[in-house]
């Protein structure tokens, strides 16, 4: 998958790390390129959990804008893609975010199903996403 802004994003991060620009300038340039909300903390501390290429790839990965139109067939495809490419953080986050929005789940719900609950069947994961887990008081 080609990420059109990957190199630009990576260059801005490197310029920031080399002291060629301050965090405010870096964030101002990264925002429009990534179309994601990036904080000063994210920029300064990404290396604690991922490498530069992975961070830049995550920022460059476009979100799925049509998440509200995801049907069962597409949801299953996105889930399978996640299961097959567990080492692709950018893809995992993109798909998980779209599925969580579509099925009105909290952030991290899809990752919880795939990793922590060990559910390997895309049909079972979709079934869990469709389940109404809203707590009513």
DOLO-272000 format. One record per residue (C-alpha): residue number from 0; chain; x, y, z. Coordinates in Angstrom, 1 decimal. Layout:
! DOLO-272000
(NUM "A" (X Y Z))
...
//
This chain:
! DOLO-272000
(0 "A" (0.0 0.0 0.0))
(1 "A" (1.4 3.3 -1.0))
(2 "A" (1.2 6.1 1.6))
(3 "A" (1.5 9.3 -0.3))
(4 "A" (2.7 11.5 2.7))
(5 "A" (4.9 8.9 4.4))
(6 "A" (8.3 10.5 3.3))
(7 "A" (7.2 14.0 4.0))
(8 "A" (5.9 13.0 7.5))
(9 "A" (9.1 11.1 8.2))
(10 "A" (11.3 14.1 7.1))
(11 "A" (9.4 16.5 9.4))
(12 "A" (9.8 14.1 12.4))
(13 "A" (13.5 13.8 11.6))
(14 "A" (13.9 17.5 11.3))
(15 "A" (12.2 17.9 14.7))
(16 "A" (14.5 15.3 16.3))
(17 "A" (17.5 17.0 14.8))
(18 "A" (16.5 20.3 16.3))
(19 "A" (15.8 21.9 12.9))
(20 "A" (12.3 22.8 14.0))
(21 "A" (10.4 23.1 17.2))
(22 "A" (7.5 20.9 18.2))
(23 "A" (4.9 23.5 17.4))
(24 "A" (6.1 23.9 13.8))
(25 "A" (6.4 20.2 13.4))
(26 "A" (2.8 19.6 14.6))
(27 "A" (1.5 22.4 12.4))
(28 "A" (3.1 20.7 9.4))
(29 "A" (2.1 17.1 10.4))
(30 "A" (-1.5 17.9 11.0))
(31 "A" (-2.6 18.5 7.4))
(32 "A" (-0.4 15.7 6.1))
(33 "A" (-1.7 13.1 8.4))
(34 "A" (-5.3 14.3 9.0))
(35 "A" (-4.9 13.0 12.5))
(36 "A" (-4.7 14.7 15.8))
(37 "A" (-1.1 14.5 17.0))
(38 "A" (0.0 15.9 20.3))
(39 "A" (3.4 17.1 21.5))
(40 "A" (3.5 14.1 23.7))
(41 "A" (3.0 11.7 20.7))
(42 "A" (5.7 13.4 18.8))
(43 "A" (8.2 13.4 21.6))
(44 "A" (7.5 9.9 22.9))
(45 "A" (6.5 7.7 20.0))
(46 "A" (9.8 5.9 20.1))
(47 "A" (8.8 4.3 23.5))
(48 "A" (6.4 2.0 21.7))
(49 "A" (7.4 2.0 18.0))
(50 "A" (10.1 2.9 15.5))
(51 "A" (10.2 6.0 13.3))
(52 "A" (9.0 4.2 10.2))
(53 "A" (6.1 2.6 12.0))
(54 "A" (5.1 6.0 13.6))
(55 "A" (5.3 7.8 10.2))
(56 "A" (3.3 5.0 8.5))
(57 "A" (0.6 5.2 11.2))
(58 "A" (0.4 9.0 10.6))
(59 "A" (0.4 8.6 6.8))
(60 "A" (-2.3 5.8 6.8))
(61 "A" (-5.6 7.4 5.6))
(62 "A" (-8.6 6.6 7.7))
(63 "A" (-11.6 4.8 6.3))
(64 "A" (-13.9 7.7 5.7))
(65 "A" (-16.9 5.6 4.8))
(66 "A" (-17.0 3.7 8.1))
(67 "A" (-20.8 4.2 8.5))
(68 "A" (-21.4 2.2 5.3))
(69 "A" (-19.5 -0.9 6.4))
(70 "A" (-21.7 -3.9 6.0))
(71 "A" (-21.0 -7.5 7.3))
(72 "A" (-19.1 -8.5 4.2))
(73 "A" (-16.7 -5.5 4.4))
(74 "A" (-16.4 -5.9 8.2))
(75 "A" (-15.3 -9.5 7.8))
(76 "A" (-12.8 -8.4 5.2))
(77 "A" (-11.4 -5.7 7.5))
(78 "A" (-11.2 -8.2 10.4))
(79 "A" (-9.4 -10.9 8.3))
(80 "A" (-7.0 -8.2 7.1))
(81 "A" (-6.2 -7.4 10.7))
(82 "A" (-5.8 -11.1 11.7))
(83 "A" (-3.5 -11.7 8.7))
(84 "A" (-1.4 -8.6 9.2))
(85 "A" (-1.0 -8.3 13.0))
(86 "A" (2.4 -6.7 12.6))
(87 "A" (1.1 -3.8 10.6))
(88 "A" (0.2 -1.3 13.3))
(89 "A" (-1.0 1.4 10.9))
(90 "A" (-3.4 -1.0 9.2))
(91 "A" (-4.6 -2.5 12.5))
(92 "A" (-5.4 1.0 13.9))
(93 "A" (-7.1 2.1 10.7))
(94 "A" (-9.4 -1.0 10.5))
(95 "A" (-10.0 -1.1 14.3))
(96 "A" (-11.0 2.6 14.4))
(97 "A" (-13.4 2.2 11.5))
(98 "A" (-15.0 -0.9 13.0))
(99 "A" (-15.3 0.7 16.4))
(100 "A" (-17.0 3.7 14.9))
(101 "A" (-19.4 1.5 12.8))
(102 "A" (-20.4 -0.7 15.7))
(103 "A" (-20.4 2.0 18.4))
(104 "A" (-17.7 0.4 20.5))
(105 "A" (-15.1 2.1 22.7))
(106 "A" (-11.6 2.7 21.5))
(107 "A" (-9.6 -0.5 21.9))
(108 "A" (-12.5 -2.9 21.7))
(109 "A" (-11.5 -4.5 18.5))
(110 "A" (-7.9 -4.9 19.6))
(111 "A" (-9.2 -6.5 22.8))
(112 "A" (-11.2 -9.0 20.8))
(113 "A" (-8.4 -9.9 18.5))
(114 "A" (-5.5 -10.0 20.9))
(115 "A" (-6.6 -10.3 24.5))
(116 "A" (-9.6 -12.6 24.1))
(117 "A" (-7.8 -14.7 21.5))
(118 "A" (-10.8 -14.9 19.2))
(119 "A" (-9.4 -16.2 15.9))
(120 "A" (-12.7 -16.4 13.9))
(121 "A" (-13.6 -13.3 12.0))
(122 "A" (-17.3 -14.3 12.2))
(123 "A" (-17.1 -14.6 16.0))
(124 "A" (-15.3 -11.2 16.2))
(125 "A" (-18.0 -9.6 14.1))
(126 "A" (-20.7 -11.2 16.2))
(127 "A" (-19.1 -9.7 19.3))
(128 "A" (-19.0 -6.3 17.7))
(129 "A" (-22.7 -6.4 16.8))
(130 "A" (-23.6 -7.3 20.3))
(131 "A" (-25.2 -4.5 22.2))
(132 "A" (-23.0 -4.0 25.3))
(133 "A" (-24.4 -0.6 26.3))
(134 "A" (-24.9 -0.3 30.1))
(135 "A" (-28.2 1.4 30.9))
(136 "A" (-28.7 3.0 34.3))
//
